Amino acid sequence: MKKAVPRNSPCPCGSGQKYKNCCYHIDLSIKEGKRIDATFTPDEDDSVSCDILSLDSIPTHNQNGLQPPLNKETMIQLLLDRLERDLIVFRVELIADATNRLIAEMNIVPKFTYRDVANAIENDPRFSAFKNQIVCLSGYDPIELFVDKLE
């Protein structure tokens, strides 16, 4: 069994950096995100239950893709630009699903968590979001669109 490396220890790859600033995110991306059950209740009578990824997990890159020399913030902004384009067609998506699809399309190894993307969406005037899970273009109700999509 592989022993866990403390986050503040020197990275075992020999880079001289702390593990949390070097290979920690790569090691984490290999692990599958924890799944939790969430229930969205747009009205008292309606409820939509779905299985979502933990916001604190790092998206997994399933292809043998490239890791371009982009920092976390640049990656997230490029992702949001593509998300805006796609939401014109899709209208509404779960943030984790959209993130996973765009990571595969962009062929990047993510340096961010789903929560990082959700927070960026919350702070971007182009988007409306519900509880950091559902996103649509600004001016629409994400829950209403999501329920319509399920029907």
BALUM-877241 format. One record per residue (C-alpha): x, y, z; residue in three letters. Coordinates in steps of 0.001 Angstrom, whole numbers, padded with zeros to 6 digits, always signed. Example, Ala and Ser with C-alpha at 12.3 -4.5 7.8 and 13.67 -1.06 7.14 Angstrom:
residues 2
+012300-004500+007800ALA;+013670-001060+007140SER;
//
This chain:
residues 151
+000000+000000+000000MET;+001327+003412-000991LYS;+001812+005712+001996LYS;+000151+009128+001714ALA;+002510+012063+001363VAL;+001699+014992+003689PRO;+000706+018073+001662ARG;+003441+020318+003136ASN;+006256+017784+002679SER;+008765+018040-000162PRO;+007380+016463-003333CYS;+008658+012917-003894PRO;+009272+013717-007583CYS;+012333+015738-006563GLY;+011183+019119-007884SER;+012077+020868-004623GLY;+008523+022217-004233GLN;+006016+021319-001568LYS;+003883+018316-002515TYR;+000681+020457-002466LYS;+002185+022796-005095ASN;+003526+020053-007341CYS;+002149+016512-007801CYS;-000691+016663-005255TYR;-003251+017754-007881HIS;-002059+015134-010366ILE;-002333+012389-007732ASP;-005780+013650-006724LEU;-007033+013738-010307SER;-006343+010018-010587ILE;-008740+009295-007736LYS;-012434+009286-008543GLU;-014456+012072-006942GLY;-016800+011109-004116LYS;-020408+010922-005201ARG;-023120+012387-003029ILE;-026872+012480-003428ASP;-028373+015942-003678ALA;-031990+016974-003906THR;-032950+020250-005539PHE;-036350+021584-004533THR;-037488+024390-006846PRO;-040944+024414-005199ASP;-042319+022704-002114GLU;-044246+020195-004229ASP;-041511+019424-006772ASP;-038187+017799-006111SER;-035451+016758-008474VAL;-032959+014211-007124SER;-029677+013597-008881CYS;-026238+012168-008240ASP;-023510+014827-008343ILE;-019771+014945-007862LEU;-018310+016485-004741SER;-017405+020108-005460LEU;-014062+019672-003732ASP;-012875+016912-006057SER;-010624+017570-009023ILE;-012026+016643-012442PRO;-010500+013498-013906THR;-008938+013717-017340HIS;-009718+010413-019059ASN;-007615+010925-022169GLN;-003882+011002-022787ASN;-004077+014723-023289GLY;-001669+017591-023040LEU;-001036+019761-020038GLN;-000458+023157-021570PRO;+001585+025650-019564PRO;-001513+027460-018276LEU;-002120+028530-014717ASN;-005325+027629-012875LYS;-007023+030998-013437GLU;-006320+030975-017194THR;-007660+027414-017493MET;-010861+028376-015687ILE;-011384+031493-017854GLN;-010920+029488-021070LEU;-013373+026925-019709LEU;-015942+029658-018897LEU;-015586+031132-022398ASP;-016453+027737-023906ARG;-019220+027201-021364LEU;-020859+030476-022401GLU;-020774+029336-026037ARG;-022253+025922-025187ASP;-025029+027255-022952LEU;-026527+029027-025954ILE;-027282+025522-027256VAL;-027664+023473-024052PHE;-029371+026311-022108ARG;-028611+024684-018703VAL;-026189+022101-017306GLU;-024849+020670-014098LEU;-021540+022417-013481ILE;-019676+019115-013006ALA;-021051+017659-016264ASP;-020197+020792-018237ALA;-016719+020917-016690THR;-015994+017266-017521ASN;-017186+017678-021111ARG;-015156+020842-021670LEU;-011990+019395-020115ILE;-012139+016521-022601ALA;-012830+018951-025461GLU;-009998+021298-024432MET;-007640+018332-023857ASN;-006221+019745-020626ILE;-005188+018232-017334VAL;-007148+020319-014821PRO;-005384+022238-012067LYS;-008651+023182-010367PHE;-011560+021681-008473THR;-015243+021794-009386TYR;-015642+024317-006551ARG;-013090+026625-008248ASP;-015207+026536-011416VAL;-018448+027038-009460ALA;-016966+030052-007646ASN;-015763+031562-010931ALA;-019263+031095-012393ILE;-020802+032812-009346GLU;-018518+035828-009880ASN;-018984+036026-013661ASP;-021896+038237-014784PRO;-022461+036071-017883ARG;-023930+033231-015790PHE;-026687+032416-013308SER;-026171+029483-010931ALA;-028106+027564-008308PHE;-026268+026356-005189LYS;-023001+026027-007157ASN;-024413+023041-009055GLN;-026570+024190-011975ILE;-025545+026898-014437VAL;-027235+028783-017277CYS;-026755+032096-019029LEU;-027593+035163-016965SER;-031209+036249-017059GLY;-032656+032720-016880TYR;-033696+030625-013905ASP;-031389+027578-013771PRO;-033851+025476-011769ILE;-036732+026192-014139GLU;-034577+025328-017157LEU;-033237+022196-015456PHE;-036712+020930-014559VAL;-037907+021631-018129ASP;-034944+019659-019456LYS;-035824+016671-017268LEU;-039451+016601-018450GLU;
//
